[in-house]
């Protein structure tokens, strides 16, 4: 659910003339919350 929320926040970048394709999806960088250099899965589950 965390990643879906982040991706929904990015949807403004894509409209009718510039649809989201696999090529463009591969270029997107999603920053995850981290704790001590590791992904903070507990935070992602609870948010």
C-alpha positions as CSV (number, residue, x, y, z in Angstrom):
1,X,0.0,0.0,0.0
2,X,2.9,2.3,0.7
3,X,4.2,2.1,-2.9
4,X,0.7,2.5,-4.3
5,X,0.4,5.8,-2.4
6,X,3.8,7.0,-3.6
7,X,2.9,6.1,-7.2
8,X,-0.4,7.9,-7.0
9,X,1.4,11.0,-5.8
10,X,3.5,10.8,-9.1
11,X,0.5,10.5,-11.4
12,X,0.5,14.3,-12.1
13,X,3.6,13.6,-14.3
14,X,1.6,11.5,-16.7
15,X,-1.4,12.7,-18.7
16,X,-3.0,11.8,-22.0
17,X,-0.1,13.0,-24.1
18,X,2.5,11.4,-21.9
19,X,1.2,8.1,-20.6
20,X,3.1,5.9,-18.1
21,X,4.8,3.1,-19.9
22,X,7.2,0.4,-18.8
23,X,10.1,2.4,-20.1
24,X,9.1,5.5,-18.1
25,X,8.4,3.3,-15.0
26,X,11.9,2.0,-15.1
27,X,13.3,5.6,-14.9
28,X,11.3,6.5,-11.8
29,X,13.3,6.4,-8.6
30,X,11.2,5.8,-5.4
31,X,12.9,6.7,-2.2
32,X,11.9,4.5,0.7
33,X,12.1,5.5,4.4
34,X,15.1,4.0,6.1
35,X,16.4,3.3,9.5
36,X,20.1,2.7,10.1
37,X,20.7,2.2,6.4
38,X,18.0,-0.4,5.9
39,X,14.4,0.0,4.6
40,X,12.0,0.8,7.5
41,X,9.3,-1.8,6.8
42,X,7.6,-1.2,10.1
43,X,7.0,2.5,9.2
44,X,5.7,1.6,5.7
45,X,3.3,-0.9,7.2
46,X,2.0,1.5,9.8
47,X,1.6,4.6,7.6
